[in-house]
Amino acid sequence: MSPLIIETAVPFDELEELRAKSGAKVRLVLLSKVERKGIRLYRVSVEGSEEEIELFMEKLRLARAGG
């Protein structure tokens, strides 16, 4: 199982809260912070089984869409 690397504008502490609320058994590792066109992006490694990563990513998508 290789980790999924994502770049997101969601702050790392909010990602950790979302992970806890989702119940997904994943580990989040902050790799770096970059700024592009005035927007801070967080590069994060999402580690876990494919099913757990998908569960977390679905909750992230819903949270960002207002769901």
C-alpha positions in Angstrom: 0.0 0.0 0.0 1.6 3.2 -1.1 0.4 6.5 0.5 -1.7 9.0 -1.4 -0.1 12.4 -1.7 -2.6 15.3 -1.9 -2.2 19.1 -2.1 -5.1 21.0 -0.5 -5.9 24.5 0.8 -7.5 22.8 3.9 -5.3 23.5 6.9 -3.6 20.4 8.4 -5.4 20.7 11.7 -8.8 20.7 9.9 -7.7 17.6 8.0 -6.9 15.9 11.3 -10.4 16.9 12.7 -12.0 15.5 9.5 -10.0 12.3 9.8 -11.3 11.9 13.4 -14.9 12.6 12.5 -14.8 10.3 9.5 -13.7 7.3 11.5 -11.2 6.5 8.7 -8.2 4.6 9.9 -5.6 6.7 8.1 -2.5 8.5 9.1 -1.9 12.0 7.9 1.6 13.3 7.5 2.3 17.0 6.6 5.0 16.9 4.0 5.3 20.6 3.2 3.5 24.0 2.8 3.7 25.9 -0.4 2.2 29.1 -1.7 0.9 29.4 -5.2 -0.7 32.6 -6.4 -1.2 33.8 -2.9 -2.9 30.6 -1.8 -1.3 28.4 0.9 -1.4 24.7 0.0 -0.6 21.8 2.3 1.1 18.7 0.8 -0.1 15.8 2.8 0.6 12.0 2.7 -2.5 10.0 3.5 -1.5 6.5 4.6 -3.7 3.5 5.1 -5.5 0.8 3.2 -7.1 1.7 -0.1 -10.6 1.4 1.5 -9.7 3.6 4.4 -8.1 6.2 2.2 -11.2 6.3 -0.1 -13.4 6.7 3.0 -11.3 9.7 4.1 -11.2 11.2 0.6 -15.0 10.9 0.2 -15.5 12.7 3.6 -13.0 15.4 2.5 -14.8 15.9 -0.8 -18.2 16.2 0.9 -16.8 18.6 3.5 -15.4 20.9 0.8 -18.6 20.7 -1.2 -20.6 21.7 1.9 -22.2 18.3 2.3 
